[in-house]
Amino acid sequence: MGLFEWGEKRFARGIARAMIRSYTLHKKANLNLSEFELIKKTLTDRPGKPAKKLLIDIENESFYKSTGGSLVEIIYVLVRIEYVEYMNGTLDEEDKKTNSIFKEVILEEIKNNPTTR
């Protein structure tokens, strides 16, 4: 699988920005929510089957913790799942270079948004 690198960056950046925007809004509106609850609320805002499936998966808090238990890791998993769906592929066909591009872009977007720290 794989678009050109700029396409993969753009794909990841779009999802990361949307998730960060949603997360920030929920964080400001719900000061008492735990990180886990904030991430669940953020996923409910994301359209499409991948986000709904991931939301079901993280209802099991041990799955959430096994992914790293952070916004970065949840966005990373979501980007990978959405990319696989977009490319009509499977997680077995993932490309390590593509995944490292995704991670790099997500970390950059998180770093550029002070409310996520």
N, C-alpha and C positions, 0 to 999 in steps of 0.2 A: 504494500500500500504506500501511497505517498504522493502528495502534490509537490509542487516546487516548495522549497523551504519558506519562501515568503507567504505562500498560501497556508501552510501549516501554522506559521506564526499568527497570521491574520485570524485563522479559525480559532486558535486557542485564546488569542487576545479578546475576541468578541465575547466568547463565553465567560472568560475571567472577568471582564469589565462588567458584564450584566450581573454576574453572581456577586461581585464586590459591591456594586450599587445597591442591590437588593439587601445584602447583608448589612450594609451601612444604615439603610433606612430602618431595618428591623432593630438594629442595635440602638439607634437613637430613640425609637418609639417604645422599646421594651427593655428598659434599663436593668430589670431584675432577672432576665433570662440567662441561663447558662450558655456556654459556647455551643454545647450539643443542641440545645433547643433553638438557638439562633440559626445554626446550620440547617436544622430541619425546616424551619420557617422559610429560610432562603431557598431551599430546594422546592418547596411548594409553589414558589413563584415561577419556577423555570418550566416552560412548556415542553411537551414532548414525552415520549415513552422512557427515554433513558433516565431523565430526572425522577420520574415516578417510580421506576424500578429501583433506582439508587435510594430513594426515600424509604421504600419498603425494606431494602437491605439494611439501612442504618437504623431502622427501628430496633434492630438487635444491636444493643450498645457494644457488644463485643466485636461485631463487624466494624463498627465505627472506630473503635480503638485499634483494631488490627490494621486499618488503613493509615494510621498515624494520628487519628483523632484531632485533625485540624482543618481549617478552611482550605488551606493550600492543598492538602491531600484529597479532600472531597472534590474540589474543583478539578484536580488532576484526573481523578477517576472519572468524573463526569465528562471531561473533554475527551478522554480516551474512548469512552462508551459512545459518545455522540459522533466521534470521528469514524469509528468502526461502522456505525449505522449509516452515516453519510456515504462511506465508501463501499457499502454493501459487503463488508468483510466480516471477519471474526477476530476475537481477541488473540487467537492463536497466530494470526497473520501479522500481528503488530510489528512495527519496525522500531528497534531501539533508538535509532537516530531521531525518528519522529517523536518518540516519547520524551527524549531528552530536550528537544525543542519545546515541546509542550510545557515541561517542567520549568525550563528557563523563562519562558514568557509569563507563566503564572507567577513565579517568584518575583519577576520584575514588576508586574502589575500590583501585587500585594505590597511590595516595597514602596511603590509610588503612591499608595493610599494610606495615610496615617491612621485612619479609623480602624484598620484591620490589625494593627499591631497591639 
